[in-house]
Amino acid sequence: MKKLFLAILMGIMVISCTENNRVKNWGGEGTINLPKGRKLVNVTWKENQIWYLTRPMNSNDVAESYQFQEESSWGVMEGTYNIVETK
């Protein structure tokens, strides 16, 4: 009975976990597709929220892709966000 309860509890935790929470706390990879015509300026974490600053692309800008990556002390459970621009 205890094993069943633990399995259900673990399942609920995994299902209720947002992508931000999963990438930051458990490692793995996530993707952010910026709105068309937006250029990435900066990105940061605040608790379990990822915040990114964008600006409108001008005619000289080229759409790029970025990796916002954690580097932990022990090298385990490192998270990565791929951020993709579209012109």
DSSP file with accessible surface (Angstrom, degrees, kcal/mol):
  #  RESIDUE AA STRUCTURE BP1 BP2  ACC     N-H-->O    O-->H-N    N-H-->O    O-->H-N    TCO  KAPPA ALPHA  PHI   PSI    X-CA   Y-CA   Z-CA
    1    1 A M     >        0   0  188      0, 0.0     4,-2.3     0, 0.0     5,-0.2   0.000 360.0 360.0 360.0 -41.1    0.0    0.0    0.0
    2    2 A K  H  >  +     0   0  176      1,-0.2     4,-2.5     2,-0.2     5,-0.2   0.883 360.0  52.4 -64.0 -38.4    2.8    2.4    0.9
    3    3 A K  H  > S+     0   0  182      2,-0.2     4,-2.4     1,-0.2    -1,-0.2   0.903 109.5  48.9 -64.8 -40.4    4.5    1.7   -2.5
    4    4 A L  H  > S+     0   0  104      2,-0.2     4,-2.5     1,-0.2     5,-0.2   0.931 111.3  49.8 -64.0 -45.1    1.3    2.5   -4.3
    5    5 A F  H  X S+     0   0  133     -4,-2.3     4,-2.6     1,-0.2    -2,-0.2   0.925 112.1  47.7 -60.4 -45.1    0.9    5.7   -2.4
    6    6 A L  H  X S+     0   0  102     -4,-2.5     4,-2.7     2,-0.2    -1,-0.2   0.905 111.1  51.5 -63.7 -39.8    4.5    6.8   -3.1
    7    7 A A  H  X S+     0   0   62     -4,-2.4     4,-2.3     2,-0.2    -2,-0.2   0.924 112.0  46.0 -64.2 -42.3    4.0    6.0   -6.8
    8    8 A I  H  X S+     0   0   91     -4,-2.5     4,-2.5     2,-0.2    -2,-0.2   0.929 112.9  50.2 -65.7 -43.4    0.9    8.1   -7.0
    9    9 A L  H  X S+     0   0   76     -4,-2.6     4,-2.2     1,-0.2    -2,-0.2   0.926 111.4  47.9 -61.6 -44.6    2.5   10.9   -5.1
   10   10 A M  H  X S+     0   0  113     -4,-2.7     4,-2.2     1,-0.2    -1,-0.2   0.904 110.9  52.3 -63.5 -40.7    5.5   10.9   -7.5
   11   11 A G  H  X S+     0   0   32     -4,-2.3     4,-2.5    -5,-0.2     5,-0.2   0.918 109.2  48.9 -61.9 -42.6    3.2   10.8  -10.5
   12   12 A I  H  X S+     0   0  100     -4,-2.5     4,-2.6     1,-0.2    -2,-0.2   0.917 110.6  51.3 -64.3 -41.4    1.3   13.8   -9.3
   13   13 A M  H  X S+     0   0   96     -4,-2.2     4,-0.7    -5,-0.2    -2,-0.2   0.913 112.2  45.7 -63.4 -41.3    4.5   15.7   -8.6
   14   14 A V  H  < S+     0   0  107     -4,-2.2     3,-0.5     1,-0.2    -2,-0.2   0.925 115.3  46.3 -68.5 -43.0    5.8   15.0  -12.1
   15   15 A I  H  < S+     0   0  146     -4,-2.5    -2,-0.2     1,-0.2    -1,-0.2   0.904 113.7  47.6 -67.3 -40.7    2.6   15.9  -13.8
   16   16 A S  H  < S+     0   0   85     -4,-2.6     2,-0.3    -5,-0.2    -1,-0.2   0.597  87.9 106.4 -80.4  -7.4    2.1   19.1  -11.9
   17   17 A C     <  -     0   0   31     -4,-0.7     2,-0.1    -3,-0.5    -4,-0.0  -0.552  66.9-137.0 -76.1 125.7    5.6   20.3  -12.5
   18   18 A T     >  -     0   0   83     -2,-0.3     4,-2.9     1,-0.1     5,-0.2  -0.361  23.9-108.4 -76.4 164.7    5.8   23.1  -15.0
   19   19 A E  H  > S+     0   0   84      1,-0.2     4,-2.9     2,-0.2     5,-0.3   0.921 120.9  51.5 -60.0 -42.2    8.5   23.1  -17.7
   20   20 A N  H  > S+     0   0   34      1,-0.2     4,-2.4     2,-0.2     5,-0.3   0.935 112.1  45.7 -58.8 -47.8   10.3   26.0  -15.9
   21   21 A N  H  > S+     0   0   44      2,-0.2     4,-2.6     1,-0.2     5,-0.5   0.923 114.1  48.8 -62.0 -44.8   10.3   24.1  -12.6
   22   22 A R  H  X S+     0   0   93     -4,-2.9     4,-2.1     2,-0.2     5,-0.5   0.943 114.2  44.4 -62.8 -48.3   11.4   20.9  -14.3
   23   23 A V  H  X S+     0   0    1     -4,-2.9     4,-0.8    -5,-0.2    -2,-0.2   0.932 119.7  40.8 -65.3 -44.1   14.3   22.5  -16.2
   24   24 A K  H  < S+     0   0   64     -4,-2.4    55,-0.2    -5,-0.3    -2,-0.2   0.928 127.2  28.5 -72.7 -45.1   15.6   24.6  -13.3
   25   25 A N  H  < S+     0   0   66     -4,-2.6    -3,-0.2    -5,-0.3    -2,-0.2   0.779 133.9  25.5 -91.2 -28.4   15.2   22.1  -10.4
   26   26 A W  H  < S-     0   0  154     -4,-2.1    -3,-0.2    -5,-0.5    52,-0.2   0.409 101.0-123.9-117.6  -1.7   15.6   18.7  -12.1
   27   27 A G     <  +     0   0    6     -4,-0.8    -1,-0.3    -5,-0.5    52,-0.3  -0.310  56.9 113.1  84.2-174.5   17.7   19.5  -15.2
   28   28 A G  E     -a   79   0A  41     50,-1.5    52,-2.0    -4,-0.1     2,-0.4  -0.679  63.5 -64.9 105.5-160.3   16.8   18.7  -18.7
   29   29 A E  E     +a   80   0A 114     -2,-0.2     2,-0.3    50,-0.2    52,-0.2  -0.978  37.3 178.9-138.9 143.5   15.9   21.0  -21.6
   30   30 A G  E     -a   81   0A   1     50,-2.1    52,-3.0    -2,-0.4     2,-0.4  -0.924  16.2-140.7-136.9 162.1   13.2   23.5  -22.5
   31   31 A T  E     -a   82   0A  65     -2,-0.3     2,-0.5    50,-0.2    52,-0.2  -0.989   6.8-165.9-130.0 137.7   12.5   25.7  -25.5
   32   32 A I  E     -a   83   0A  18     50,-3.0    52,-2.8    -2,-0.4     2,-0.8  -0.990   7.6-160.4-119.4 119.7   11.2   29.2  -25.8
   33   33 A N  E     -a   84   0A 113     -2,-0.5    52,-0.2    50,-0.2     3,-0.1  -0.904  19.8-141.1 -98.2 108.6   10.1   30.4  -29.2
   34   34 A L        -     0   0    5     50,-2.6     3,-0.1    -2,-0.8     4,-0.1  -0.331  30.6 -89.3 -66.2 152.1   10.1   34.1  -29.1
   35   35 A P    >   -     0   0   79      0, 0.0     3,-1.6     0, 0.0    51,-0.4  -0.287  59.7 -82.1 -58.5 148.3    7.2   35.9  -30.9
   36   36 A K  T 3  S+     0   0  166      1,-0.3    51,-0.2    49,-0.1     3,-0.1  -0.232 116.2  19.5 -54.7 132.7    8.0   36.7  -34.5
   37   37 A G  T 3  S+     0   0   26     49,-3.4    20,-2.8     1,-0.3     2,-0.4   0.595  93.8 124.4  84.0  11.1   10.1   39.9  -35.0
   38   38 A R  E <   -C   56   0B  77     -3,-1.6     2,-0.4    48,-0.5    48,-0.3  -0.880  46.8-151.6-109.1 138.4   11.4   40.0  -31.4
   39   39 A K  E     -C   55   0B  13     16,-3.4    16,-1.8    -2,-0.4     2,-0.2  -0.911  20.4-120.9-108.3 130.6   15.1   40.1  -30.5
   40   40 A L  E     +C   54   0B  23     -2,-0.4    14,-0.2    14,-0.2     3,-0.1  -0.503  34.8 167.6 -71.1 133.5   16.5   38.6  -27.3
   41   41 A V  E     -     0   0B  80     12,-3.3     2,-0.3     1,-0.4    13,-0.2   0.738  63.2 -13.8-109.6 -46.6   18.3   41.1  -25.1
   42   42 A N  E     -C   53   0B 103     11,-1.4    11,-3.2     2,-0.0    -1,-0.4  -0.991  52.0-162.1-157.6 156.1   18.6   39.3  -21.7
   43   43 A V  E     +C   52   0B  21     -2,-0.3     2,-0.3     9,-0.2     9,-0.2  -0.995  17.8 157.8-144.9 143.9   17.3   36.3  -19.8
   44   44 A T  E     -C   51   0B  78      7,-2.6     7,-3.1    -2,-0.3     2,-0.4  -0.974  33.6-112.4-156.9 166.1   17.4   35.5  -16.1
   45   45 A W  E     -C   50   0B  62     -2,-0.3     2,-0.4     5,-0.2     5,-0.2  -0.840  17.2-174.4-102.0 145.6   15.7   33.4  -13.4
   46   46 A K  E >  S-C   49   0B 136      3,-2.6     3,-2.5    -2,-0.4     2,-0.2  -0.907  71.3 -54.7-135.7 106.0   13.6   34.7  -10.5
   47   47 A E  T 3  S-     0   0  154     -2,-0.4    -1,-0.0     1,-0.3     0, 0.0  -0.403 121.6 -21.7  56.5-120.6   12.7   31.8   -8.2
   48   48 A N  T 3  S+     0   0   55     -2,-0.2     2,-0.4    -3,-0.1    -1,-0.3   0.239 120.3  96.5-100.5  15.0   11.0   29.3  -10.6
   49   49 A Q  E <   -C   46   0B 110     -3,-2.5    -3,-2.6   -29,-0.1     2,-0.5  -0.859  63.4-146.3-105.1 138.0   10.1   31.9  -13.2
   50   50 A I  E     -C   45   0B  20     -2,-0.4     2,-0.4    -5,-0.2    -5,-0.2  -0.890  16.4-166.2-101.8 129.3   12.2   32.6  -16.3
   51   51 A W  E     -C   44   0B 163     -7,-3.1    -7,-2.6    -2,-0.5     2,-0.4  -0.953   5.5-175.4-115.6 135.3   12.2   36.2  -17.4
   52   52 A Y  E     -C   43   0B  99     -2,-0.4     2,-0.5    -9,-0.2    -9,-0.2  -0.996  15.7-145.0-135.7 139.9   13.4   37.4  -20.8
   53   53 A L  E     +C   42   0B 103    -11,-3.2   -12,-3.3    -2,-0.4   -11,-1.4  -0.871  25.1 175.7-101.8 129.4   13.8   40.9  -22.2
   54   54 A T  E     -C   40   0B  33     -2,-0.5   -14,-0.2   -14,-0.2   -16,-0.0  -0.857  13.9-164.4-127.9 166.7   13.2   41.4  -25.9
   55   55 A R  E     -C   39   0B  91    -16,-1.8   -16,-3.4    -2,-0.3     2,-0.1  -0.939  39.9 -82.4-140.8 163.5   13.0   44.3  -28.3
   56   56 A P  E     -C   38   0B  85      0, 0.0   -18,-0.2     0, 0.0     2,-0.2  -0.419  48.4-115.9 -66.8 140.9   11.6   44.7  -31.8
   57   57 A M        -     0   0   30    -20,-2.8     2,-0.2    -2,-0.1     6,-0.0  -0.564  27.6-148.0 -73.0 141.6   14.0   43.4  -34.5
   58   58 A N    >   -     0   0   80     -2,-0.2     3,-1.4     4,-0.0    -1,-0.0  -0.524  34.8 -91.1-100.5 178.8   15.2   46.1  -36.9
   59   59 A S  T 3  S+     0   0  107      1,-0.3    -2,-0.0    -2,-0.2    -1,-0.0   0.748 125.0  52.6 -65.7 -21.1   16.0   45.5  -40.6
   60   60 A N  T 3  S+     0   0  139      2,-0.1    -1,-0.3     0, 0.0     2,-0.1   0.609  87.7 104.0 -88.3 -13.7   19.7   44.7  -39.8
   61   61 A D    <   -     0   0   24     -3,-1.4     2,-0.4     1,-0.0    -4,-0.0  -0.412  56.9-152.2 -72.9 147.6   18.9   42.1  -37.2
   62   62 A V        -     0   0  102     -2,-0.1     2,-0.2    25,-0.0    -2,-0.1  -0.945  25.4-109.7-116.3 139.1   19.3   38.4  -38.0
   63   63 A A        +     0   0   40     -2,-0.4     2,-0.3   -24,-0.1   -24,-0.1  -0.493  47.0 177.7 -68.0 132.4   17.2   35.7  -36.2
   64   64 A E        -     0   0   95     -2,-0.2    21,-2.2    22,-0.0     2,-0.4  -0.839  25.9-129.8-131.2 169.2   19.4   33.7  -33.9
   65   65 A S  E     -B   84   0A  87     -2,-0.3     2,-0.3    19,-0.2    19,-0.2  -0.944  23.8-168.4-120.9 145.3   19.2   30.9  -31.4
   66   66 A Y  E     -B   83   0A  71     17,-2.8    17,-2.8    -2,-0.4     2,-0.5  -0.909  16.4-141.2-130.1 157.1   20.6   31.0  -27.9
   67   67 A Q  E     -B   82   0A 120     -2,-0.3     2,-0.7    15,-0.2    15,-0.2  -0.986   7.1-164.8-120.4 120.7   21.3   28.5  -25.0
   68   68 A F  E     -B   81   0A  54     13,-3.1    13,-2.8    -2,-0.5     2,-0.4  -0.926  28.8-179.5-100.3 107.8   20.6   29.7  -21.5
   69   69 A Q  E     -B   80   0A 111     -2,-0.7     2,-0.3    11,-0.2    11,-0.2  -0.921  27.7-138.4-126.4 139.5   22.4   27.0  -19.5
   70   70 A E        -     0   0   75      9,-2.9     2,-0.5    -2,-0.4     8,-0.0  -0.693  10.7-163.3 -88.1 140.6   23.1   26.2  -15.9
   71   71 A E        -     0   0  178     -2,-0.3     2,-0.1     7,-0.1    -2,-0.0  -0.925  15.4-163.0-123.9 104.7   26.5   25.0  -14.8
   72   72 A S        -     0   0   30     -2,-0.5     3,-0.3     1,-0.1     6,-0.1  -0.434  29.3-113.4 -87.3 163.0   26.2   23.4  -11.4
   73   73 A S  S    S+     0   0  121      1,-0.2    -1,-0.1    -2,-0.1     0, 0.0   0.861 116.9  34.8 -61.0 -37.2   29.1   22.7   -9.1
   74   74 A W  S    S-     0   0  227      2,-0.2    -1,-0.2     3,-0.0     3,-0.1   0.497 105.6-122.0 -99.4  -7.1   28.7   18.9   -9.4
   75   75 A G  S    S+     0   0   45     -3,-0.3     2,-0.3     1,-0.3     3,-0.2   0.744  71.3 120.1  75.3  21.0   27.7   18.8  -13.0
   76   76 A V        +     0   0   91      1,-0.2    -1,-0.3   -49,-0.0    -2,-0.2  -0.892  68.2  10.4-119.5 151.6   24.4   17.0  -12.3
   77   77 A M  S    S+     0   0  107     -2,-0.3     2,-0.4     1,-0.2   -50,-0.3   0.880  79.2 170.9  52.8  43.1   20.8   18.0  -13.0
   78   78 A E        -     0   0   60     -3,-0.2   -50,-1.5   -52,-0.2     2,-0.3  -0.727  20.4-146.0 -84.8 132.3   21.9   21.0  -15.2
   79   79 A G  E     -a   28   0A   5     -2,-0.4    -9,-2.9   -52,-0.3     2,-0.4  -0.693  12.0-166.2-100.6 151.7   19.1   22.7  -17.1
   80   80 A T  E     -aB  29  69A  16    -52,-2.0   -50,-2.1    -2,-0.3     2,-0.5  -0.999   6.3-162.0-137.0 132.7   19.2   24.3  -20.5
   81   81 A Y  E     -aB  30  68A   2    -13,-2.8   -13,-3.1    -2,-0.4     2,-0.6  -0.970  10.3-152.0-111.1 127.5   16.7   26.6  -22.2
   82   82 A N  E     -aB  31  67A  28    -52,-3.0   -50,-3.0    -2,-0.5     2,-0.5  -0.891  12.0-162.0 -94.2 124.5   17.0   27.0  -26.0
   83   83 A I  E     -aB  32  66A   1    -17,-2.8   -17,-2.8    -2,-0.6     2,-0.5  -0.954   6.3-166.1-114.2 121.8   15.7   30.4  -27.0
   84   84 A V  E     -aB  33  65A  40    -52,-2.8   -50,-2.6    -2,-0.5     2,-0.3  -0.932   5.3-158.2-117.5 127.0   14.7   30.7  -30.7
   85   85 A E        -     0   0    8    -21,-2.2     2,-0.4    -2,-0.5   -49,-0.1  -0.716   4.0-160.5 -97.0 153.2   14.1   34.0  -32.6
   86   86 A T              0   0   66    -51,-0.4   -49,-3.4   -48,-0.3   -48,-0.5  -0.998 360.0 360.0-134.9 128.9   12.1   34.2  -35.8
   87   87 A K              0   0  107     -2,-0.4   -51,-0.1   -51,-0.2   -25,-0.0  -0.562 360.0 360.0 -84.8 360.0   12.3   37.2  -38.2
